[in-house]
Amino acid sequence: MWVNQLVHGSVHRAIKNETTAGGKGINVARACQTMGVKPHLYLMLPAQEGEFYRELLDSEGHDVEYLEVDGEVRKAIILNEKSSSSITVVNGQGQGITGKNWDEYCVNAARSTKPGEIVLMMGSLPIGHPDNAIDQLAKVIREVGGKLLVDTSPSAFKSRKNAVLDIISPNLEEAEAMMSNNSGDLFEPNDVNVPERALAVAEALFNKIGKNIIVTAGAHGCAFKNADEHWWLPAFVIPLDRYKSTVGAGDSFVAGLAIYYETHRSESTWRERIRFGMATAAASCETYRAGGFEQARVLEILSDNEDE
């Protein structure tokens, strides 16, 4: 929804509203399709309002497989202010699942994975997930030769008990919450010493949570750490008059990274993969719909920053 100005405790009349299929996995798939790649989506879909959600995804032409569960489709409200660049997001609680639901989900996800493919586990885990949910998924994906990238909430990461994951991509606030055992339910912006903090927390998470640690820091840039590399890359700057919204920019980053990883495999470096992800994230900030940017803008942003 768009309002002229958001005032706490007041009644507003929206000047515009739009309903789209959402969720981090959907945002990634949308960004991938923008770049000419069509990933396979595997989603848990609650029965209540599930048909409407299917229609929204079908209208975008996604390749989707569903695991149907009980309950109601989760919703999020995104409020954009015409008078400023402020964005307010309220994410719904979501529907609970059973341990049997998660077992079936993991088995089917592995069945759809080919050796060498990268699998993206995006977004918060549903209520009622097993205590070792991430370990379960990592195990079955590894057994079929896939690689798992996890981008989830700090609280969901607690279901990683033993597995050292292939790739994780938290933002700076999420990464610091993971180290401090914070729930991550509310993040307040902190722009102090961002590169130093991102590099430090990437090093702290390395080989404890994952083998390849990517810590994104929005308009500041991105830190990376693995067994051979440890560096900071400043973000690409877009013109202020082109800026629309940061919602979904992190998902577009993951999409760009995964696309470059899949299409170049051993030929690419981590710096090249992350630069491509940063370009898709920057282009995403030029549109309100997550992943709804133009392919030409990604390539243009990369070209403008080819010497960095």
Contacts in CASP RR format, 6 or more apart in sequence:
PFRMAT RR
TARGET T0000
AUTHOR 0000-0000-0000
METHOD contacts of the structure
MODEL  1
MWVNQLVHGSVHRAIKNETTAGGKGINVARACQTMGVKPHLYLMLPAQEG
EFYRELLDSEGHDVEYLEVDGEVRKAIILNEKSSSSITVVNGQGQGITGK
NWDEYCVNAARSTKPGEIVLMMGSLPIGHPDNAIDQLAKVIREVGGKLLV
DTSPSAFKSRKNAVLDIISPNLEEAEAMMSNNSGDLFEPNDVNVPERALA
VAEALFNKIGKNIIVTAGAHGCAFKNADEHWWLPAFVIPLDRYKSTVGAG
DSFVAGLAIYYETHRSESTWRERIRFGMATAAASCETYRAGGFEQARVLE
ILSDNEDE
1 14 0 8 1.000
1 16 0 8 1.000
1 17 0 8 1.000
1 77 0 8 1.000
1 78 0 8 1.000
1 79 0 8 1.000
1 80 0 8 1.000
2 14 0 8 1.000
2 15 0 8 1.000
2 16 0 8 1.000
2 17 0 8 1.000
2 79 0 8 1.000
2 80 0 8 1.000
2 81 0 8 1.000
2 82 0 8 1.000
3 12 0 8 1.000
3 13 0 8 1.000
3 14 0 8 1.000
3 15 0 8 1.000
3 79 0 8 1.000
3 80 0 8 1.000
3 81 0 8 1.000
3 82 0 8 1.000
4 15 0 8 1.000
4 81 0 8 1.000
4 82 0 8 1.000
4 83 0 8 1.000
5 81 0 8 1.000
5 82 0 8 1.000
5 83 0 8 1.000
5 84 0 8 1.000
6 12 0 8 1.000
6 79 0 8 1.000
6 81 0 8 1.000
6 86 0 8 1.000
6 88 0 8 1.000
15 82 0 8 1.000
18 288 0 8 1.000
18 289 0 8 1.000
19 56 0 8 1.000
20 56 0 8 1.000
20 289 0 8 1.000
21 53 0 8 1.000
21 56 0 8 1.000
21 57 0 8 1.000
21 60 0 8 1.000
22 76 0 8 1.000
22 290 0 8 1.000
23 76 0 8 1.000
23 122 0 8 1.000
23 123 0 8 1.000
23 251 0 8 1.000
24 122 0 8 1.000
24 123 0 8 1.000
24 151 0 8 1.000
24 248 0 8 1.000
24 251 0 8 1.000
25 41 0 8 1.000
25 43 0 8 1.000
25 120 0 8 1.000
25 122 0 8 1.000
25 123 0 8 1.000
25 251 0 8 1.000
26 41 0 8 1.000
26 57 0 8 1.000
26 62 0 8 1.000
26 290 0 8 1.000
27 122 0 8 1.000
27 248 0 8 1.000
27 251 0 8 1.000
27 252 0 8 1.000
27 255 0 8 1.000
27 290 0 8 1.000
27 291 0 8 1.000
28 39 0 8 1.000
28 120 0 8 1.000
28 122 0 8 1.000
28 251 0 8 1.000
28 252 0 8 1.000
28 254 0 8 1.000
28 255 0 8 1.000
28 258 0 8 1.000
29 39 0 8 1.000
29 41 0 8 1.000
29 62 0 8 1.000
29 255 0 8 1.000
30 60 0 8 1.000
30 62 0 8 1.000
30 289 0 8 1.000
30 290 0 8 1.000
30 291 0 8 1.000
30 292 0 8 1.000
31 251 0 8 1.000
31 252 0 8 1.000
31 255 0 8 1.000
31 256 0 8 1.000
31 280 0 8 1.000
31 284 0 8 1.000
31 290 0 8 1.000
31 291 0 8 1.000
31 292 0 8 1.000
31 293 0 8 1.000
32 38 0 8 1.000
32 39 0 8 1.000
32 255 0 8 1.000
32 256 0 8 1.000
32 258 0 8 1.000
32 259 0 8 1.000
33 60 0 8 1.000
33 61 0 8 1.000
33 62 0 8 1.000
34 291 0 8 1.000
34 292 0 8 1.000
34 293 0 8 1.000
34 294 0 8 1.000
34 295 0 8 1.000
35 255 0 8 1.000
35 256 0 8 1.000
35 259 0 8 1.000
35 280 0 8 1.000
35 295 0 8 1.000
35 298 0 8 1.000
36 295 0 8 1.000
37 259 0 8 1.000
37 262 0 8 1.000
37 263 0 8 1.000
38 62 0 8 1.000
38 63 0 8 1.000
39 63 0 8 1.000
39 120 0 8 1.000
39 258 0 8 1.000
40 63 0 8 1.000
40 64 0 8 1.000
40 65 0 8 1.000
40 112 0 8 1.000
41 57 0 8 1.000
41 62 0 8 1.000
41 63 0 8 1.000
41 64 0 8 1.000
41 65 0 8 1.000
42 64 0 8 1.000
42 65 0 8 1.000
42 66 0 8 1.000
42 67 0 8 1.000
42 105 0 8 1.000
42 108 0 8 1.000
42 109 0 8 1.000
42 112 0 8 1.000
43 64 0 8 1.000
43 65 0 8 1.000
43 66 0 8 1.000
43 67 0 8 1.000
44 66 0 8 1.000
44 67 0 8 1.000
44 68 0 8 1.000
44 69 0 8 1.000
44 97 0 8 1.000
44 101 0 8 1.000
44 105 0 8 1.000
44 126 0 8 1.000
45 53 0 8 1.000
45 54 0 8 1.000
45 66 0 8 1.000
45 67 0 8 1.000
45 68 0 8 1.000
45 69 0 8 1.000
45 73 0 8 1.000
46 68 0 8 1.000
46 69 0 8 1.000
46 70 0 8 1.000
46 71 0 8 1.000
46 72 0 8 1.000
46 73 0 8 1.000
46 74 0 8 1.000
46 95 0 8 1.000
47 68 0 8 1.000
47 69 0 8 1.000
47 70 0 8 1.000
47 71 0 8 1.000
48 71 0 8 1.000
48 72 0 8 1.000
48 73 0 8 1.000
49 72 0 8 1.000
49 73 0 8 1.000
50 73 0 8 1.000
52 73 0 8 1.000
53 73 0 8 1.000
54 64 0 8 1.000
54 66 0 8 1.000
57 64 0 8 1.000
65 108 0 8 1.000
65 112 0 8 1.000
67 101 0 8 1.000
67 104 0 8 1.000
67 105 0 8 1.000
67 108 0 8 1.000
69 95 0 8 1.000
69 96 0 8 1.000
69 97 0 8 1.000
69 101 0 8 1.000
69 126 0 8 1.000
70 95 0 8 1.000
71 95 0 8 1.000
71 96 0 8 1.000
72 94 0 8 1.000
72 95 0 8 1.000
73 95 0 8 1.000
74 91 0 8 1.000
74 92 0 8 1.000
74 93 0 8 1.000
74 94 0 8 1.000
74 95 0 8 1.000
75 92 0 8 1.000
76 89 0 8 1.000
76 90 0 8 1.000
76 91 0 8 1.000
76 92 0 8 1.000
77 89 0 8 1.000
77 90 0 8 1.000
78 87 0 8 1.000
78 88 0 8 1.000
78 89 0 8 1.000
78 247 0 8 1.000
79 87 0 8 1.000
79 88 0 8 1.000
79 89 0 8 1.000
79 90 0 8 1.000
80 87 0 8 1.000
80 245 0 8 1.000
80 288 0 8 1.000
81 87 0 8 1.000
81 88 0 8 1.000
85 243 0 8 1.000
87 245 0 8 1.000
87 246 0 8 1.000
87 247 0 8 1.000
89 247 0 8 1.000
91 124 0 8 1.000
93 127 0 8 1.000
94 126 0 8 1.000
94 127 0 8 1.000
95 126 0 8 1.000
95 127 0 8 1.000
96 126 0 8 1.000
96 127 0 8 1.000
96 128 0 8 1.000
97 126 0 8 1.000
97 127 0 8 1.000
97 128 0 8 1.000
97 129 0 8 1.000
98 128 0 8 1.000
99 128 0 8 1.000
99 129 0 8 1.000
99 130 0 8 1.000
101 126 0 8 1.000
102 129 0 8 1.000
102 130 0 8 1.000
102 133 0 8 1.000
102 136 0 8 1.000
103 136 0 8 1.000
105 137 0 8 1.000
106 136 0 8 1.000
106 137 0 8 1.000
106 140 0 8 1.000
107 140 0 8 1.000
109 119 0 8 1.000
109 137 0 8 1.000
109 140 0 8 1.000
109 141 0 8 1.000
110 140 0 8 1.000
110 141 0 8 1.000
110 143 0 8 1.000
110 144 0 8 1.000
111 144 0 8 1.000
113 119 0 8 1.000
113 141 0 8 1.000
113 144 0 8 1.000
113 145 0 8 1.000
113 146 0 8 1.000
114 144 0 8 1.000
114 146 0 8 1.000
115 144 0 8 1.000
115 145 0 8 1.000
115 146 0 8 1.000
116 145 0 8 1.000
116 146 0 8 1.000
116 147 0 8 1.000
117 145 0 8 1.000
117 146 0 8 1.000
117 147 0 8 1.000
117 262 0 8 1.000
118 146 0 8 1.000
118 147 0 8 1.000
118 148 0 8 1.000
118 149 0 8 1.000
118 167 0 8 1.000
118 258 0 8 1.000
118 261 0 8 1.000
118 262 0 8 1.000
119 141 0 8 1.000
119 146 0 8 1.000
119 147 0 8 1.000
119 148 0 8 1.000
119 149 0 8 1.000
120 149 0 8 1.000
120 151 0 8 1.000
120 254 0 8 1.000
120 258 0 8 1.000
121 134 0 8 1.000
121 137 0 8 1.000
121 148 0 8 1.000
121 149 0 8 1.000
121 150 0 8 1.000
121 151 0 8 1.000
121 152 0 8 1.000
122 151 0 8 1.000
122 152 0 8 1.000
122 251 0 8 1.000
122 254 0 8 1.000
123 151 0 8 1.000
123 152 0 8 1.000
123 153 0 8 1.000
123 156 0 8 1.000
124 152 0 8 1.000
124 153 0 8 1.000
124 155 0 8 1.000
124 156 0 8 1.000
125 133 0 8 1.000
125 134 0 8 1.000
125 152 0 8 1.000
125 153 0 8 1.000
125 156 0 8 1.000
125 159 0 8 1.000
129 156 0 8 1.000
129 159 0 8 1.000
130 136 0 8 1.000
130 159 0 8 1.000
131 159 0 8 1.000
131 161 0 8 1.000
132 159 0 8 1.000
132 160 0 8 1.000
132 161 0 8 1.000
132 162 0 8 1.000
133 156 0 8 1.000
133 159 0 8 1.000
134 150 0 8 1.000
134 152 0 8 1.000
134 156 0 8 1.000
134 157 0 8 1.000
134 159 0 8 1.000
134 160 0 8 1.000
134 163 0 8 1.000
134 165 0 8 1.000
135 159 0 8 1.000
135 160 0 8 1.000
135 161 0 8 1.000
135 162 0 8 1.000
135 163 0 8 1.000
137 148 0 8 1.000
138 148 0 8 1.000
138 150 0 8 1.000
138 160 0 8 1.000
138 163 0 8 1.000
138 165 0 8 1.000
138 166 0 8 1.000
139 163 0 8 1.000
141 147 0 8 1.000
141 148 0 8 1.000
142 148 0 8 1.000
147 166 0 8 1.000
147 167 0 8 1.000
148 165 0 8 1.000
148 166 0 8 1.000
148 167 0 8 1.000
149 165 0 8 1.000
149 166 0 8 1.000
149 167 0 8 1.000
149 168 0 8 1.000
149 169 0 8 1.000
149 254 0 8 1.000
149 257 0 8 1.000
149 258 0 8 1.000
150 157 0 8 1.000
150 160 0 8 1.000
150 165 0 8 1.000
150 167 0 8 1.000
150 168 0 8 1.000
150 169 0 8 1.000
151 168 0 8 1.000
151 169 0 8 1.000
151 170 0 8 1.000
151 251 0 8 1.000
151 254 0 8 1.000
153 174 0 8 1.000
153 184 0 8 1.000
154 170 0 8 1.000
154 174 0 8 1.000
154 177 0 8 1.000
154 178 0 8 1.000
154 182 0 8 1.000
154 183 0 8 1.000
154 184 0 8 1.000
155 183 0 8 1.000
155 184 0 8 1.000
155 185 0 8 1.000
157 178 0 8 1.000
157 209 0 8 1.000
160 209 0 8 1.000
164 207 0 8 1.000
164 208 0 8 1.000
164 209 0 8 1.000
164 210 0 8 1.000
164 211 0 8 1.000
165 209 0 8 1.000
165 210 0 8 1.000
165 211 0 8 1.000
166 210 0 8 1.000
166 211 0 8 1.000
166 212 0 8 1.000
167 210 0 8 1.000
167 211 0 8 1.000
167 212 0 8 1.000
167 214 0 8 1.000
168 205 0 8 1.000
168 209 0 8 1.000
168 210 0 8 1.000
168 212 0 8 1.000
168 213 0 8 1.000
168 214 0 8 1.000
169 214 0 8 1.000
169 215 0 8 1.000
169 216 0 8 1.000
169 253 0 8 1.000
169 254 0 8 1.000
169 257 0 8 1.000
170 178 0 8 1.000
170 205 0 8 1.000
170 215 0 8 1.000
170 216 0 8 1.000
171 215 0 8 1.000
171 216 0 8 1.000
171 217 0 8 1.000
171 218 0 8 1.000
171 250 0 8 1.000
172 194 0 8 1.000
172 197 0 8 1.000
172 198 0 8 1.000
172 201 0 8 1.000
172 215 0 8 1.000
172 216 0 8 1.000
172 217 0 8 1.000
173 184 0 8 1.000
173 187 0 8 1.000
173 190 0 8 1.000
174 184 0 8 1.000
174 187 0 8 1.000
175 198 0 8 1.000
175 201 0 8 1.000
175 202 0 8 1.000
175 205 0 8 1.000
175 215 0 8 1.000
176 182 0 8 1.000
176 197 0 8 1.000
176 201 0 8 1.000
177 183 0 8 1.000
177 184 0 8 1.000
177 187 0 8 1.000
178 205 0 8 1.000
178 209 0 8 1.000
179 201 0 8 1.000
179 204 0 8 1.000
179 205 0 8 1.000
191 220 0 8 1.000
194 217 0 8 1.000
194 220 0 8 1.000
194 221 0 8 1.000
195 217 0 8 1.000
195 220 0 8 1.000
195 221 0 8 1.000
195 223 0 8 1.000
195 232 0 8 1.000
198 215 0 8 1.000
198 217 0 8 1.000
198 220 0 8 1.000
198 221 0 8 1.000
198 222 0 8 1.000
198 223 0 8 1.000
198 232 0 8 1.000
199 215 0 8 1.000
199 223 0 8 1.000
199 225 0 8 1.000
199 230 0 8 1.000
199 231 0 8 1.000
199 232 0 8 1.000
201 215 0 8 1.000
201 223 0 8 1.000
202 213 0 8 1.000
202 214 0 8 1.000
202 215 0 8 1.000
202 223 0 8 1.000
202 224 0 8 1.000
202 225 0 8 1.000
202 230 0 8 1.000
203 213 0 8 1.000
203 225 0 8 1.000
203 230 0 8 1.000
205 213 0 8 1.000
205 215 0 8 1.000
205 225 0 8 1.000
206 213 0 8 1.000
206 225 0 8 1.000
206 226 0 8 1.000
206 227 0 8 1.000
207 227 0 8 1.000
211 226 0 8 1.000
211 227 0 8 1.000
212 224 0 8 1.000
212 225 0 8 1.000
212 226 0 8 1.000
212 270 0 8 1.000
213 223 0 8 1.000
213 224 0 8 1.000
213 225 0 8 1.000
213 226 0 8 1.000
214 222 0 8 1.000
214 223 0 8 1.000
214 224 0 8 1.000
214 257 0 8 1.000
214 274 0 8 1.000
215 222 0 8 1.000
215 223 0 8 1.000
215 224 0 8 1.000
216 222 0 8 1.000
216 250 0 8 1.000
216 253 0 8 1.000
216 281 0 8 1.000
217 223 0 8 1.000
217 235 0 8 1.000
218 235 0 8 1.000
218 246 0 8 1.000
218 249 0 8 1.000
218 250 0 8 1.000
218 281 0 8 1.000
219 235 0 8 1.000
219 237 0 8 1.000
220 234 0 8 1.000
220 235 0 8 1.000
221 232 0 8 1.000
221 233 0 8 1.000
221 234 0 8 1.000
221 235 0 8 1.000
221 278 0 8 1.000
222 232 0 8 1.000
222 233 0 8 1.000
222 235 0 8 1.000
222 253 0 8 1.000
222 274 0 8 1.000
222 278 0 8 1.000
223 231 0 8 1.000
223 232 0 8 1.000
223 233 0 8 1.000
224 230 0 8 1.000
224 231 0 8 1.000
224 232 0 8 1.000
224 233 0 8 1.000
224 270 0 8 1.000
224 271 0 8 1.000
224 274 0 8 1.000
226 270 0 8 1.000
229 270 0 8 1.000
229 271 0 8 1.000
231 271 0 8 1.000
233 271 0 8 1.000
233 274 0 8 1.000
233 275 0 8 1.000
233 278 0 8 1.000
233 308 0 8 1.000
234 308 0 8 1.000
235 278 0 8 1.000
235 281 0 8 1.000
235 282 0 8 1.000
236 278 0 8 1.000
236 279 0 8 1.000
236 282 0 8 1.000
236 301 0 8 1.000
236 304 0 8 1.000
236 305 0 8 1.000
236 308 0 8 1.000
237 282 0 8 1.000
238 282 0 8 1.000
238 283 0 8 1.000
238 285 0 8 1.000
238 286 0 8 1.000
238 301 0 8 1.000
242 285 0 8 1.000
242 286 0 8 1.000
243 285 0 8 1.000
243 286 0 8 1.000
244 285 0 8 1.000
244 286 0 8 1.000
244 287 0 8 1.000
244 288 0 8 1.000
245 285 0 8 1.000
245 287 0 8 1.000
245 288 0 8 1.000
246 285 0 8 1.000
247 288 0 8 1.000
247 290 0 8 1.000
248 284 0 8 1.000
248 290 0 8 1.000
248 291 0 8 1.000
249 281 0 8 1.000
249 282 0 8 1.000
249 284 0 8 1.000
249 285 0 8 1.000
249 290 0 8 1.000
250 281 0 8 1.000
250 284 0 8 1.000
251 284 0 8 1.000
251 290 0 8 1.000
251 291 0 8 1.000
252 277 0 8 1.000
252 280 0 8 1.000
252 281 0 8 1.000
252 283 0 8 1.000
252 284 0 8 1.000
252 290 0 8 1.000
252 291 0 8 1.000
252 293 0 8 1.000
253 277 0 8 1.000
253 278 0 8 1.000
253 280 0 8 1.000
253 281 0 8 1.000
253 284 0 8 1.000
254 277 0 8 1.000
255 277 0 8 1.000
255 280 0 8 1.000
255 291 0 8 1.000
256 273 0 8 1.000
256 276 0 8 1.000
256 277 0 8 1.000
256 279 0 8 1.000
256 280 0 8 1.000
257 273 0 8 1.000
257 274 0 8 1.000
257 276 0 8 1.000
257 277 0 8 1.000
259 276 0 8 1.000
259 280 0 8 1.000
260 268 0 8 1.000
260 272 0 8 1.000
260 273 0 8 1.000
260 276 0 8 1.000
260 277 0 8 1.000
261 268 0 8 1.000
261 273 0 8 1.000
264 272 0 8 1.000
264 273 0 8 1.000
275 302 0 8 1.000
275 305 0 8 1.000
275 308 0 8 1.000
276 298 0 8 1.000
276 302 0 8 1.000
279 298 0 8 1.000
279 299 0 8 1.000
279 301 0 8 1.000
279 302 0 8 1.000
279 305 0 8 1.000
280 291 0 8 1.000
280 293 0 8 1.000
280 298 0 8 1.000
282 301 0 8 1.000
283 293 0 8 1.000
283 294 0 8 1.000
283 297 0 8 1.000
283 298 0 8 1.000
283 301 0 8 1.000
284 290 0 8 1.000
284 291 0 8 1.000
284 292 0 8 1.000
284 293 0 8 1.000
286 293 0 8 1.000
286 297 0 8 1.000
287 293 0 8 1.000
END
